[in-house]
Amino acid sequence: MGTPTAHPPGGRRRGGNMFIQIIEGKCTRQDELRELASKWRDEAGRGAVGWLGGTYGFTDDDRFVGVVRFESREAAEANSRRPEQSQWAEKMMAIMDGPVEFHDCNDVTLMMDGGSDSAGFVQIIRGRIDDPSKLKELMGDTDMLHEMRPEILGATLAIEEDGTFTETIAFTDEASARKGERLEPPEEVRSVLDSVMAGATFYDLHHPWFESA
């Protein structure tokens, strides 16, 4: 889904710049929204230049969350101006229970290529941080993270201009993720996590779906 519009799931990029848009809103008509998302390629996706993919899912309290990737902000904005995209977005908005929030992020960091479309469980964390470099540095130490939490397939960190961040973490499966949560990380990691995650909101996507360009 896109800038005041919408797109589907999944996708990774191995380097260079990236633009991420987070889409969030309440939706109790989950089957209808997922069916509409599956039709996006045929209805609006063919001309979506610069779209890389996205990750979609619903929380237990009927919250829809989508994390959509583009090559650049310019590509996302150009796509949102296409008539076919606007028409498709109107259909999506009609399914939602109320207003939809859009969060745009030019500052994107990838861990282990950003994740995997084979993930069985996705956790999205939204919070605010004064010094993003601490979290970026932690995500950059992939050897340590992979040794400590082998069930993590990758992640993206998207930061807005006001310091609000959205971290999207892909796991092999939920059982392994819950087991990993109980492990005590090294002290230097714990101090960063305690600071960063204070007041953060966690969105668990038990049945995520993905799509890649």
Disulfide bonds with the S-S distance in Angstrom:
none
